[in-house]
Amino acid sequence: MKIGIIILAAGSSSRLGHSKQMVKINSETLLQRSIKTALASAANEVLVVLGANAEAHSESIALFPVQTIYNANWQKGIGSSIKAGLHYFQNKNMDALLILVCDQVFLTSPHLLKIIDNFKENKSLIVASKYNDTIGVPCLFDKALFPEIAEMKDEEGAKNIITKFSDNTIYVAFPEGEFDIDTTEDLERLRGM
């Protein structure tokens, strides 16, 4: 089975005030950490969708064996970046796409492997992460849902699709998933951990 990973890294981090992709933890940026995690997951290909600060972000990951694309519509919202990633993978015969963001600090490759294994074993349409009474990324979508993703609104994430197909979704616990970097307070909390 061929699995592609889409790392969403196009946002401008407006609430943080500077690029969250370039925030360093133990000498690695969040973007570099998420790429390493994705590469260790046994996926067939890793794609990074860039937008704001694309040049600096691209330079910072130039040595990694990943593909990058620029989403010219990144300002329209996260859905536009998901669709840009889907478009990139359109002719690569992927069986599923696994979507993740670069600011879930505690994401590990074993969690991604658990998602991929659940998909391969259970053949469900969606395998989503579950944390803090919510569902979300990292989240894997079977190729049967690619047309649904292609039709999603630019400003929406994938949660509506997960909700629509909840009967055919497996949930993998990821309690640490609720912590991501959106504000200066988040960053201070992280550095105090």
Phi, psi and omega in degrees: 000135181261124180242129174252145177249134174248117174261119181275113183221035187262345187291162184265359180055045186299324181288331179279327178095351174204170188298114176290332179301331184260003176297132184262138172228120182050049175069006176241144177283161177302322180294316178298318179297316182293325177295315179300318179298315180295318182295333181274007187265356181075016173288160183280329180206144179242128179242136175249123178265117182255159178207262177300142179055034187303320184295312180296318180294318180298316179298323184290343182240015186301332184274356181271144180280064179232160173266150174230145172227157177256124176267103182295341181259020188304329182292344180284342177133172186296327179300325180295326179286323177298316180293324177297319177295317178300316181301318179301318185275358189311316185254025183253009176053044177282143176277336180199157174238135180250119185258131175218163179250166186263002185248013172274092192302328187262016177291137180235158176294326175302326178293317178297320177298321179297319177297311181297316179298318178300321179295312183295323184281324190252350178053032177281161182288329185222140167235114186243156175276148181233128180203142174049048179061023176225170178236152181177209182278157352299143184215134182252138179238130174294153182300337178298339181262001180303321177297325177296317180296319181298335183264358184292156180285148183303323187273356183257148171276193185273001186300324179298323179291319178300315180297317181299324183248033184300332179291343181240035182238137173256139181250132179247124183297132178213069186304329180286350184295339181290341181269115173222172185258107177240330186228169176300325179297320177301318181295319179294321177299317181298315183289343177270355182281000000 
